[in-house]
């Protein structure tokens, strides 16, 4: 898999320089030894307790992204998924620790425990006051003697950083951090593992599978499952977290993107979690956001922390650290009614067995059946949703068949324009609405169906800016509507089919998304919109329209 790197050997150092360049002068790094990679605050207060954390790189923004007042004083960065050395950790301690002392926040992995632990001993031997807290928040393996430290570590960073910023002594900072560490619980889920920069991707999950309880370094999960829908997944994870919380009824929830889950997915998962019994106890929400990632892993983790007044105040305190998401109080969504003025024409339902029972139903069913095939075509030249767009319009019309003015052609077209415009987004919905609105106007003026549909085509051309030969749905629609004037539905269907097939031979597109693609990307691929029109006319010709 390709990555945006210069060289694997310099990856972490280059990334740190990029972080500092974007830091606006807030951050600094230690210089003099490229194997010692420590990010620290540009301005330090030696009179306050220093809070230091770190570990292997690849979890960004953790840990260096959380360096700043109210959070970490320094972060020590190892190679990708590898603990930093004892010397690097000791350098970080010495760089930020004054008379008030230092707290090390350590994730419960063997390498981190050993390297941070020995560095703490060496710092103490040099006369520095150093305390440690080990975070082991992962509940994936209930019987594990050494649970892993994962995203719940961020609660500890914030609680310790808040106490240190308030001027609390080292003993108090350590006590609050340990209380948060002991109470935090986390659980992760992913549908893909991660890719080490500079290495090929290795997949162990089949399509539709997920791993529950996997680690932040791509370690196999405790359980491989068929990925359920988001609400069921949220319920499953929430139940396991609830079982580990011993009845706590006032919680903070951190929703963490493990790397490459989309914002849409993360928002859906957040909604689903808040709808569970666990979610009903959540008072503070952090995220959804990428906070402790596993490179490009497509997954998410949930971390919860039982709250008291002290912990709640610590999490709510604002910090001037861009990567920190801030905690918000969970509140019911504010809903407002759709403004007046959007209601369209009120149509009186009427029944016509030809219109509804045969033609409209047949066309709608054909477009719904073609959804996957049209999406597959669109995936080659667009964003892969053309079939879903056509099918969405078809489902909206099909669901309203009994409420449409079937016996009044002009009113029927106006109703179709309204339904399609409301049900389908993007340019497709607008163009469909324009087409039927123009046809309705022509029918009201006494035009026959073929002429009315031709007027719809003309309006689509005028507003959309496309024409025949531009490799759009018009390449099928224009010849089909022209053939309709002969009264031969089979000829119209054949014209639409031929027009759609011709788009696969066109080297360039004059409009639409395909116009941004090279000829090689278009070769041999039918335009999905034209293919959708051909499917609709084939269904129209196949419907029995005899009275």
N, C-alpha and C positions, 0 to 999 in steps of 0.2 A: 504494500500500500504506500502511496506517495505521501510525503509530509513536507511541510514548509520548514526545513531546517538547512543549515549549512553543513554541519557534520555532527554525527552522534556524540563524538567525544567532547564537543564544546556546547552541546545543546543547553545544559542547565545554566552555564555561565552566560551564554547569549540571551537566554530568556530573562535572567536576572537583570541584565543591562537594559532589556526592553521594558521591564517593569519599572526600573528607576527612571528611564527616559520619560515614561508616562506619568510619573509620580508628582510632577510639579514641584520638585525640591523637597518633598516630605520625607523621602527615604534616602538611605545611604547604604553602601556595602563595604565590607572589609576588603582591603587591597593588599597585595604583596605575595599571595600564594593562591594560584588558581584552584587548588584543591580545597581551599577553605572558602565556602560560599555562605556568607552570613549577610542577611538583609536586616538593617536596624533603622530606628528612627534617626532622622537627620539631627533632631534636637532632643536631648535626653535630660531628664531631671534626676541627678544622682541621689537626691533626697528621698526618692520614692522607690518602692520595691520594683525590681525588674521582673518581667514575666517573659520567659523564653520558651519556645517550642520549636518544632520542626520535624524532620523525617525525610523520607525519600521524596524526590520530586515526582510530578505527574498527578498531583492532587489539587492543582491550582483551582481557585486562588489560595487554598490552604498550602503552605502556612504563611508564605511571605506576603501574600495579599492582605493579611490581617495584622500587619505591623502598623501601629499608630497609637496615639493616646487613647486610653480606655480599653485597649486590647493588648497586643504583644509589644514588647520592647525590641525583640529581635526574633528572627526565624533562621534556623540553621538548615540548609538545603543539601540533601545528599543527591547521588545519582538517581536516575529514574527507578523508583520503587526500592531504593537501597538506603539504609540508614547512613547519615553522615558519620564521619570518623570521630573518635574521641577528641582529637586535636581541634577539629572544626567546632564541635560543641563547646569545648573549653574556650576557644577563641571568642565564641558568641557570649559566653558567660562573662568573660573578663572585659569584653568591650562595653557592656551595658550595666554591670553591677557596681553599685556604690555602697556606702555604709548601710543602707537600708536592707541590702541583701537581694537574693534572687530566688524566684520560684521556677522550676522546670516542669512543664506540662508534657508528659510522655505518653504516647500511644502504646498500648500493650502489645508490642511485637518484640520478639527476642532481640533483634538488632538494635532497636531503639532503646530498650531497657538497658542493654549492656553498654552501649556507647554513651548514652546520656548519663547512666548511673556512674560509670567510671569517671566521666568528665566532672560530675558533681563531687566525687571524692577528691579529685585532684584540685578542684577549686577550693574545697574546704581546707585541704592541706596548705593552700596558699593564704589562708586566713579569711576567706570570704564566707558569708552566711548564705547557705544554699539549702533549700528544701525542694522536695520532689513530690509530684502527684502523678499517679499512673491511671490512665483512663481505659476502662475495659467495658464499654457500653454495648457491645454486640451481643444480642440474645439468640443468634442463629443456632448456636450449639448449646442447648440448655445445661448440659452436663460438663461443658468444657472447664477445665481447671484454670485456664488462662484465656478468658474471652478477649477478643480483639478490640482494639481501640479504633473507632471509626468516627462518623460525623458527629456523634454526641460530644466529641472533644471540643467542638466549637462552643458549646455551652460553657465549658470549663474556661476556655480562653476569655469569654466575655465576663464571666463572674469574677475571675481572678483579676482581669484587667481593670474592671470597675473598682474593685476593692483597692488595688494598687494606686489607681489614679486619685482615689479619695484620700490617699495618704495613710492607709491602714498599715500596721506593722506586718512583718513577714509572717508571724504566727497566725494572724487573723486572715491574711490573704490565702495562706496555705489551707487553713481550716475551711474557708468558704469554697475553695477550689475542690477540696476533697469531698465536701458534702455534695457538690454538683456532680462530681465524677461518680460517686457511689450511686446516685439516683438516676442518672441519665441512662436511657435504653434506646437501642437502635436496631433496625432490621432493613436489609436491602433486597432489591429484586432487579434482575437484568435480563434482557433478551439477547444480548451479545456480550462477548468478552471484550477486552481492550487490545489495542495495537501498540506495541512499543515502537516509538519513532525509529526508523531505520531498519525495522524488521518486518517480515511478511505477516499478514494477518492470519490468525489461526482461529477457526470457529469450531466449537464443540457442541453448539446447539442447533438443532434442526429448526426449520421455519415453524413458527407457532409455539416453540418451546420457550421456557423461561427458567432461570435458576433463582431460587429463593434462598437468601442468606449467604450470598457470595461475598468475598472480601473485596477490599478496595484496591487490591493488586491483581485482580483477575483470578483469585483462587476459586476453585469450584465451590458452588453453593452446597448447602446441606440437603437440598431437595430440588429435583428437576420436575417441573410441572408443565402442563399445557396452559399457556397464558390465558387466563380468564378475562372477561371484560373488566373495565376499571373498577366498577362498583364492587364486584366480587373480590377482586384482588385487594382493594382497600379494606374490605371486611375481614379477609383472611389475615392480612398483616396487622390490622388493628387489634384483632382478637389475641394474637400472639403477644403483642406489646402490652395489652391490658393485663394479661396473665402474669407479666413480669413486674407490674407496677404496684401490686398489693393494695388495690383500691383507691389510689390517689385520685382526687376528684377536681383538681385544679392544675392544669397542665400547660406547658409550652410545647409547641409542635414545630419542628424544623423539617421542611420538605426539601430534600437535597437532590439535585440533578447530578447523576454520576458522570455526565459528560456530554452525551449527544442526544438525549431525549429532547424533543421539540418543546417550545413554550406551550403550545396547545395541549400536548399530552400532560405536561406537568400541571397545568391548570385544571385539567379534567381530573387528574389523580388527587389534587388538593381538594377539589370539591367533593370527590367521593369519600375521602378520609374524613372530612368535616361532617359528612352525613352519617357516619357510624356512631355507635355508642361511645367509642373513644373520643371521636370528634366533638361530641356534645360536652365533653369536659375540658376542651381546649380553650384557654383564655388568651394566650398569646400565640401568634403565628409568625414564623420566620421563613421567608421564601414564598413560593418555590423559586429556587435559584441554584446555579452551580456553585457549591460552597466547598465541599470536599469531594473532588471528582476522582475518577480512575481513568485518566486520559480521555479516550473517546468511547468509553463504555456506554451502551444504550441501556440505561437503567436509572433507578431512583432509590433513595433510602428515606426512611422516616425515623426521626429521633424525637423522643419525648422526655420531658423533665418535669417532675412534680414541683409545684411552685409553693413558696411562701412569700411574704411581703418583701423580704430581703432579696431573694432571687428574682422576683418579678421586677423590682426596681433596677437591679443590675442589668437585666435583659432589655428593659425599656430605655435605659440611658442612651442618648444618641452619641455616636462617635463619627469623627470626620475621616472615615476609612471607606473609600468608594466600594470595595467589594463586600463590605458587611451589609446585609440586607435590611437591618433594622427589624425590630419586633413591632407588630401591630396588634391591637386588641381585636379579637374576633367579634364581629357584629353581624346582625341580620342584614342581608342585602337591601339596598334602597331601591324600590321599584316605583316607577312612574308610568301612568297610562300613556299609550300611544296618542300623540296629539290629534285633535280634531282636524278634519280636512283631508285625511287619507282615505276615508271610506269612498269606494267607487260607486258606480251605478248599481242600484238595486234591481236585480233581474228577476222576473217572474218565471219560475220553472215551467217548462212545457216539454212534452214528450214527442219524440219522433223515432220510430223503430229503426229507420235507416241510419240517421245521424248517430244515435247513441248505441243502438244494439249491434251495429255492424261496423260502420266506418270509424267512429271515434275510438271505440273499444279496441278494434283490430290494430289501429295505428299505435295506440298507447301500449298495448301488449307487445307489439313488435319492438318498440323502442326500449321497453323494459328488458325484453329478452336479449337485446343487442348491447346492453350496458357493458358487460365485461369485454366483448370484442372491440367496442369503440374505445374503451379506456386503454386497451392494449395498443391500438393504433395511435392514440393520442400520446401515450408514453414515449413513442418514438419521435414525435415531432412537437410535443407540447408538454403540458403538465400532468397528463394522465387522467383527466377528469371529464373528458367530453361525453363519455357514455353515461356517467353519473349525472351530468347536466341534462342530457336528453331524457334520461329515465326519470329524473326529478320532475321535469315538466309533465311527463306522461303520467306519473303517479298523481300529481296534483289535479290534472284534468280527470283522470279515471275516478278519483275519490269524489269528485263533484258532479259526476255525470247526471245524477238524478236531480240536481239543483240548477242545471243549466237550461237556458231557453232554447232547447233543441229545435223547436219548430219555427224559430225566427232566425234566419241566417245572419242578418246584420247584428242582431243582439247577441247571437252565439259567438260571433267573431269578437265582439267587444268584450264579452265575458272571458273568452280564451286569452285575449290580450291582457286582461287584468290578472287572471290566474297565473299565467306564465311569467309575467313581469314580477309578480310577488313571490312566486315559488323558486325562481331561478335567478342566481346572481350573475355578476360579470356581464360581459358583452352579449353572451348568448341569450340571456333573459330579456335584455333590452331589445335586441334585434327581433326576437320572436314576438314580443309585444308590439313593436312597430309594424311588423308584417301583418298581424291580425287586425290591428287598429285601422291600418290603411285599407285592408280588404273590407272591413266593416263599413267604412265610409263609402267605398265604391258600391257595395251592395245596397246601402241606403239610397244611393242615387240611381238605382235601377240596373246596375251592371249584373251580368251573369257571373256565375262562379269563376270560370276561367279568367275573365277580364278583371274580376275583383282580386284574384290571386296575383295576376300580373301587376296590378297596382301595388300590391303588397311588396312584390319583388322590387319594383322601381323605388319605393320608399326605402327599403333596406339598402339598395345600392347608393341612394342619395345620402343617407345618414352614415352608413358604414364605410363608404369610400372604396368599396371593392367592386370588381366587375368580373364578368366571365373570363376565365383564363388566369385569374389571380390565385388559383389554388385554394378556394374556400368552398363553403357549402353552396355558394351561388353556381358553381360549375355543375352541380347536379340539379339545383332548384330551377334555374333559368330554362334549360331545355325541357325539363319535366312540365313546367307550366306552359311553355309554348306548345308542347304536344297535347296538353289537355284541351286546347282550343279545337282539336279535331273530334273531341268527345270520346277518344279511345284511351281508357285508363291503362290498358296493357302497354300501349305505346308510351305513355307518360312514365310508367315504371321503368321501361327499357331505356328511355332517354336519361332518366335519373341514374340508372345503373351504369350506363356508358359514361356519363359525365363524371361520376365518382371514380370509375376506373381510370379515366383519362388523367386525373390529378396525380396518379402514381408515376406518370411519365413526364410530368412537368418539372423542369430543372430548378425553377425558382418560384417563390410565392410572392405575390404582389401586395398581400395584406395579411393581417392576423399574426399569431405568434410564429408561424412557419416562415414568415418573411425575414426573421432574424437568423435563420439557419442556413448552413452551407448546402450546396446542391447534393453533396454526398450523403448528408443526413436525410434528405428527402427522397432519394432515389428508391423507387419501388414501393413507396408507402402511400396508400390512399389518404387523402385528407379526411380526418374523422368526421368533420361536419358534413362533408359531402356524402360519406358512407351512411351517416345517420339519415340524411334526406332520402337516399336510395332505399333504405330499410322502410321508411315511412311510406313511400310511394308503392313499394312492393306489397305492403300490407293493404294499402288503399285499393290496389288492383285486385287483390285476393279476396276482399270483402264482397259478400253478396249484396249488391245494392238494388236488387229488384224489389219492387213493392208488392 
